[in-house]
């Protein structure tokens, strides 16, 4: 069963403590590769540690601080 993209939200719409599955990372070039190298890629599960700008997320044991434009480029399915 494939989910409709209408069920996806941007990362910056999640609340503190909320978990989600990454469905799309719309970052091109080295920025997208850099995020992927830190574990943030399609299919991974993340948890919002600190919403806002910047946004802090946990991907496994990795903690990432993301800028506002990065958060808007990441679409997730909330769990």
mmCIF file of the C-alpha atoms, coordinates in Angstrom:
data_MODEL
# 
_entry.id   MODEL 
# 
loop_
_atom_site.group_PDB 
_atom_site.id 
_atom_site.type_symbol 
_atom_site.label_atom_id 
_atom_site.label_alt_id 
_atom_site.label_comp_id 
_atom_site.label_asym_id 
_atom_site.label_entity_id 
_atom_site.label_seq_id 
_atom_site.pdbx_PDB_ins_code 
_atom_site.Cartn_x 
_atom_site.Cartn_y 
_atom_site.Cartn_z 
_atom_site.occupancy 
_atom_site.B_iso_or_equiv 
_atom_site.pdbx_formal_charge 
_atom_site.auth_seq_id 
_atom_site.auth_comp_id 
_atom_site.auth_asym_id 
_atom_site.auth_atom_id 
_atom_site.pdbx_PDB_model_num 
ATOM 1  C CA . UNK A 1 1  ? 0.000  0.000  0.000  1.00 0.00 ? 1  UNK A CA 1 
ATOM 2  C CA . UNK A 1 2  ? 1.436  3.361  -1.024 1.00 0.00 ? 2  UNK A CA 1 
ATOM 3  C CA . UNK A 1 3  ? 0.722  6.436  1.073  1.00 0.00 ? 3  UNK A CA 1 
ATOM 4  C CA . UNK A 1 4  ? -0.565 9.584  -0.565 1.00 0.00 ? 4  UNK A CA 1 
ATOM 5  C CA . UNK A 1 5  ? 1.912  12.454 -0.465 1.00 0.00 ? 5  UNK A CA 1 
ATOM 6  C CA . UNK A 1 6  ? -0.920 14.441 1.143  1.00 0.00 ? 6  UNK A CA 1 
ATOM 7  C CA . UNK A 1 7  ? -0.215 12.539 4.384  1.00 0.00 ? 7  UNK A CA 1 
ATOM 8  C CA . UNK A 1 8  ? 3.361  13.834 4.420  1.00 0.00 ? 8  UNK A CA 1 
ATOM 9  C CA . UNK A 1 9  ? 4.304  16.980 6.336  1.00 0.00 ? 9  UNK A CA 1 
ATOM 10 C CA . UNK A 1 10 ? 7.424  19.111 6.382  1.00 0.00 ? 10 UNK A CA 1 
ATOM 11 C CA . UNK A 1 11 ? 9.841  18.381 9.207  1.00 0.00 ? 11 UNK A CA 1 
ATOM 12 C CA . UNK A 1 12 ? 9.324  21.868 10.649 1.00 0.00 ? 12 UNK A CA 1 
ATOM 13 C CA . UNK A 1 13 ? 5.658  20.995 11.344 1.00 0.00 ? 13 UNK A CA 1 
ATOM 14 C CA . UNK A 1 14 ? 6.486  18.363 13.970 1.00 0.00 ? 14 UNK A CA 1 
ATOM 15 C CA . UNK A 1 15 ? 6.415  18.906 17.747 1.00 0.00 ? 15 UNK A CA 1 
ATOM 16 C CA . UNK A 1 16 ? 9.095  18.179 20.347 1.00 0.00 ? 16 UNK A CA 1 
ATOM 17 C CA . UNK A 1 17 ? 9.397  14.436 20.941 1.00 0.00 ? 17 UNK A CA 1 
ATOM 18 C CA . UNK A 1 18 ? 7.429  13.494 17.839 1.00 0.00 ? 18 UNK A CA 1 
ATOM 19 C CA . UNK A 1 19 ? 8.817  10.699 15.678 1.00 0.00 ? 19 UNK A CA 1 
ATOM 20 C CA . UNK A 1 20 ? 8.489  10.325 11.920 1.00 0.00 ? 20 UNK A CA 1 
ATOM 21 C CA . UNK A 1 21 ? 9.705  8.393  8.898  1.00 0.00 ? 21 UNK A CA 1 
ATOM 22 C CA . UNK A 1 22 ? 11.530 10.426 6.252  1.00 0.00 ? 22 UNK A CA 1 
ATOM 23 C CA . UNK A 1 23 ? 9.677  10.174 2.929  1.00 0.00 ? 23 UNK A CA 1 
ATOM 24 C CA . UNK A 1 24 ? 11.491 12.783 0.821  1.00 0.00 ? 24 UNK A CA 1 
ATOM 25 C CA . UNK A 1 25 ? 14.689 14.821 1.086  1.00 0.00 ? 25 UNK A CA 1 
ATOM 26 C CA . UNK A 1 26 ? 14.622 17.610 -1.487 1.00 0.00 ? 26 UNK A CA 1 
ATOM 27 C CA . UNK A 1 27 ? 18.231 18.751 -1.090 1.00 0.00 ? 27 UNK A CA 1 
ATOM 28 C CA . UNK A 1 28 ? 20.461 18.593 -4.124 1.00 0.00 ? 28 UNK A CA 1 
ATOM 29 C CA . UNK A 1 29 ? 24.163 18.090 -4.567 1.00 0.00 ? 29 UNK A CA 1 
ATOM 30 C CA . UNK A 1 30 ? 26.559 18.103 -1.666 1.00 0.00 ? 30 UNK A CA 1 
ATOM 31 C CA . UNK A 1 31 ? 23.938 19.186 0.882  1.00 0.00 ? 31 UNK A CA 1 
ATOM 32 C CA . UNK A 1 32 ? 21.770 16.129 0.183  1.00 0.00 ? 32 UNK A CA 1 
ATOM 33 C CA . UNK A 1 33 ? 24.822 13.864 0.207  1.00 0.00 ? 33 UNK A CA 1 
ATOM 34 C CA . UNK A 1 34 ? 25.998 15.391 3.490  1.00 0.00 ? 34 UNK A CA 1 
ATOM 35 C CA . UNK A 1 35 ? 22.616 14.777 5.170  1.00 0.00 ? 35 UNK A CA 1 
ATOM 36 C CA . UNK A 1 36 ? 22.559 11.205 3.841  1.00 0.00 ? 36 UNK A CA 1 
ATOM 37 C CA . UNK A 1 37 ? 26.082 10.572 5.145  1.00 0.00 ? 37 UNK A CA 1 
ATOM 38 C CA . UNK A 1 38 ? 24.833 11.501 8.628  1.00 0.00 ? 38 UNK A CA 1 
ATOM 39 C CA . UNK A 1 39 ? 21.936 9.052  8.346  1.00 0.00 ? 39 UNK A CA 1 
ATOM 40 C CA . UNK A 1 40 ? 19.146 11.405 7.280  1.00 0.00 ? 40 UNK A CA 1 
ATOM 41 C CA . UNK A 1 41 ? 17.752 9.732  4.183  1.00 0.00 ? 41 UNK A CA 1 
ATOM 42 C CA . UNK A 1 42 ? 14.478 8.344  2.849  1.00 0.00 ? 42 UNK A CA 1 
ATOM 43 C CA . UNK A 1 43 ? 13.174 5.564  5.086  1.00 0.00 ? 43 UNK A CA 1 
ATOM 44 C CA . UNK A 1 44 ? 14.991 6.544  8.262  1.00 0.00 ? 44 UNK A CA 1 
ATOM 45 C CA . UNK A 1 45 ? 13.139 7.203  11.511 1.00 0.00 ? 45 UNK A CA 1 
ATOM 46 C CA . UNK A 1 46 ? 13.884 10.453 13.323 1.00 0.00 ? 46 UNK A CA 1 
ATOM 47 C CA . UNK A 1 47 ? 12.756 12.177 16.501 1.00 0.00 ? 47 UNK A CA 1 
ATOM 48 C CA . UNK A 1 48 ? 12.404 15.927 16.968 1.00 0.00 ? 48 UNK A CA 1 
ATOM 49 C CA . UNK A 1 49 ? 14.493 17.020 19.938 1.00 0.00 ? 49 UNK A CA 1 
ATOM 50 C CA . UNK A 1 50 ? 13.960 20.757 19.530 1.00 0.00 ? 50 UNK A CA 1 
ATOM 51 C CA . UNK A 1 51 ? 11.491 22.250 17.045 1.00 0.00 ? 51 UNK A CA 1 
ATOM 52 C CA . UNK A 1 52 ? 12.030 25.705 15.618 1.00 0.00 ? 52 UNK A CA 1 
ATOM 53 C CA . UNK A 1 53 ? 14.947 27.365 13.894 1.00 0.00 ? 53 UNK A CA 1 
ATOM 54 C CA . UNK A 1 54 ? 17.354 25.709 14.028 1.00 0.00 ? 54 UNK A CA 1 
ATOM 55 C CA . UNK A 1 55 ? 15.641 22.355 14.531 1.00 0.00 ? 55 UNK A CA 1 
ATOM 56 C CA . UNK A 1 56 ? 17.388 19.521 16.392 1.00 0.00 ? 56 UNK A CA 1 
ATOM 57 C CA . UNK A 1 57 ? 16.614 15.923 15.439 1.00 0.00 ? 57 UNK A CA 1 
ATOM 58 C CA . UNK A 1 58 ? 17.918 12.512 16.414 1.00 0.00 ? 58 UNK A CA 1 
ATOM 59 C CA . UNK A 1 59 ? 18.555 9.926  13.725 1.00 0.00 ? 59 UNK A CA 1 
ATOM 60 C CA . UNK A 1 60 ? 19.646 6.807  15.575 1.00 0.00 ? 60 UNK A CA 1 
ATOM 61 C CA . UNK A 1 61 ? 22.552 7.890  17.779 1.00 0.00 ? 61 UNK A CA 1 
ATOM 62 C CA . UNK A 1 62 ? 23.278 10.951 15.607 1.00 0.00 ? 62 UNK A CA 1 
ATOM 63 C CA . UNK A 1 63 ? 22.054 14.418 16.620 1.00 0.00 ? 63 UNK A CA 1 
ATOM 64 C CA . UNK A 1 64 ? 21.598 16.972 13.838 1.00 0.00 ? 64 UNK A CA 1 
ATOM 65 C CA . UNK A 1 65 ? 20.866 20.703 13.832 1.00 0.00 ? 65 UNK A CA 1 
ATOM 66 C CA . UNK A 1 66 ? 19.011 21.722 10.685 1.00 0.00 ? 66 UNK A CA 1 
ATOM 67 C CA . UNK A 1 67 ? 18.390 25.178 9.246  1.00 0.00 ? 67 UNK A CA 1 
ATOM 68 C CA . UNK A 1 68 ? 14.863 26.323 8.418  1.00 0.00 ? 68 UNK A CA 1 
ATOM 69 C CA . UNK A 1 69 ? 15.273 25.764 4.664  1.00 0.00 ? 69 UNK A CA 1 
ATOM 70 C CA . UNK A 1 70 ? 16.556 22.219 5.293  1.00 0.00 ? 70 UNK A CA 1 
ATOM 71 C CA . UNK A 1 71 ? 13.507 21.444 7.466  1.00 0.00 ? 71 UNK A CA 1 
ATOM 72 C CA . UNK A 1 72 ? 11.189 22.640 4.708  1.00 0.00 ? 72 UNK A CA 1 
ATOM 73 C CA . UNK A 1 73 ? 13.011 20.379 2.213  1.00 0.00 ? 73 UNK A CA 1 
ATOM 74 C CA . UNK A 1 74 ? 12.398 17.245 4.312  1.00 0.00 ? 74 UNK A CA 1 
ATOM 75 C CA . UNK A 1 75 ? 8.952  15.639 4.153  1.00 0.00 ? 75 UNK A CA 1 
ATOM 76 C CA . UNK A 1 76 ? 7.988  13.010 6.692  1.00 0.00 ? 76 UNK A CA 1 
ATOM 77 C CA . UNK A 1 77 ? 5.172  10.686 7.774  1.00 0.00 ? 77 UNK A CA 1 
ATOM 78 C CA . UNK A 1 78 ? 4.504  11.263 11.491 1.00 0.00 ? 78 UNK A CA 1 
ATOM 79 C CA . UNK A 1 79 ? 4.363  8.127  13.650 1.00 0.00 ? 79 UNK A CA 1 
# 
